[in-house]
Amino acid sequence: MTERTYKAVFLCPALSERVVWYVSSRHKARKMMNAHICGYKKRLKQYRGMKEGTDYTLTVVPIFDTLPDVGVIET
């Protein structure tokens, strides 16, 4: 089984906010973003009325895809 690591970048230009997470899946990145903009149940006050894609974005890109595993000798 291949483990992947993703870099998730949350950008909100309206609030001058940039948050970076390193996660194991795209689904986990989406959950981290929802936990960031929502409180216990409702969206936090500063994010109310904002739409994804226009007011804030989440970019998820895989990292370490082209490099072989460190310490593993390829035969």
C-alpha positions as CSV (number, residue, x, y, z in Angstrom):
1,M,0.0,0.0,0.0
2,T,1.3,3.4,-1.0
3,E,1.1,6.2,1.5
4,R,0.6,9.6,0.1
5,T,1.1,13.0,1.6
6,Y,-0.8,16.1,0.4
7,K,-0.2,19.7,1.1
8,A,-3.5,21.6,1.6
9,V,-3.4,25.4,1.4
10,F,-6.4,27.4,2.6
11,L,-6.4,31.0,1.3
12,C,-8.8,33.7,2.3
13,P,-7.8,37.1,0.8
14,A,-10.7,38.9,2.4
15,L,-9.3,38.2,5.9
16,S,-5.6,38.1,4.8
17,E,-5.4,34.5,5.9
18,R,-3.3,31.5,4.7
19,V,-3.2,28.2,6.5
20,V,-1.2,25.1,5.4
21,W,-1.9,21.5,6.5
22,Y,-0.1,18.3,5.6
23,V,-2.7,15.6,5.3
24,S,-3.0,12.0,4.2
25,S,-5.9,12.4,1.8
26,R,-8.0,15.0,-0.1
27,H,-10.9,14.1,2.0
28,K,-9.0,14.9,5.2
29,A,-8.0,18.2,3.7
30,R,-11.7,19.1,3.2
31,K,-12.5,18.0,6.8
32,M,-9.7,20.2,8.1
33,M,-11.0,23.2,6.1
34,N,-14.5,22.7,7.4
35,A,-13.2,22.4,11.0
36,H,-11.3,25.7,10.4
37,I,-14.2,27.7,9.2
38,C,-16.9,26.1,11.4
39,G,-17.3,26.2,15.1
40,Y,-19.2,23.5,17.0
41,K,-22.1,23.5,14.5
42,K,-22.3,26.8,12.7
43,R,-19.9,28.7,10.5
44,L,-17.8,31.2,12.4
45,K,-18.9,34.8,12.2
46,Q,-16.0,36.0,10.0
47,Y,-16.8,33.3,7.4
48,R,-20.6,33.7,7.2
49,G,-21.8,34.7,3.7
50,M,-18.5,33.7,2.0
51,K,-18.5,31.2,-0.9
52,E,-15.8,28.7,-1.7
53,G,-14.0,29.5,-4.9
54,T,-14.7,33.3,-4.8
55,D,-14.0,34.4,-1.2
56,Y,-11.7,31.5,-0.1
57,T,-10.0,28.6,-1.8
58,L,-8.6,25.2,-0.8
59,T,-5.7,23.9,-2.9
60,V,-4.6,20.3,-2.4
61,V,-1.5,19.0,-4.2
62,P,0.4,15.7,-3.6
63,I,4.0,16.0,-2.4
64,F,6.9,13.5,-2.5
65,D,5.4,11.9,-5.7
66,T,8.5,12.0,-7.9
67,L,11.1,11.1,-5.2
68,P,11.8,7.5,-4.3
69,D,11.5,6.4,-0.7
70,V,14.5,7.4,1.4
71,G,16.6,4.5,2.5
72,V,15.1,2.0,0.0
73,I,17.5,0.6,-2.5
74,E,15.9,0.0,-5.9
75,T,17.0,-3.2,-7.5
